[in-house]
């Protein structure tokens, strides 16, 4: 099986509007907070959304 690389983690598009960029940054920050606070096995997008109120 082929090992995963970070190349697959690049977004398809970059946000063009400033508010979209702010939203993406907020999601990234919330993701980091959840990963630091929770066990990796408990990580879900719902926890990220709850953290950031998205």
VENBEL-V156893 format. One record per residue. N is the residue number from 1. RES is the residue in one small letter. SS is DSSP state (h for helix, s for strand, l for the rest). OMEGA is omega in whole degrees, -180 to 180 (NA if undefined). Layout:
n: (N,N)
res: (RES,RES)
ss: (SS,SS)
omega: (OMEGA,OMEGA)
//
This chain:
n: (1,2,3,4,5,6,7,8,9,10,11,12,13,14,15,16,17,18,19,20,21,22,23,24,25,26,27,28,29,30,31,32,33,34,35,36,37,38,39,40,41,42,43,44,45,46,47,48,49,50,51,52,53,54)
res: (x,x,x,x,x,x,x,x,x,x,x,x,x,x,x,x,x,x,x,x,x,x,x,x,x,x,x,x,x,x,x,x,x,x,x,x,x,x,x,x,x,x,x,x,x,x,x,x,x,x,x,x,x,x)
ss: (l,l,l,l,l,h,h,h,h,l,l,l,l,l,l,l,l,h,h,h,h,h,h,h,h,h,h,h,h,h,h,h,h,h,h,h,h,l,l,h,h,h,l,l,h,h,h,h,h,h,h,h,l,l)
omega: (-179,180,178,177,179,178,-179,-177,180,178,178,-179,173,177,-179,179,-177,-179,176,177,178,179,179,179,179,178,177,-179,179,178,179,180,-180,-180,178,-176,-174,172,-177,180,180,-177,174,177,178,177,178,-180,178,-180,-175,-178,179,NA)
//
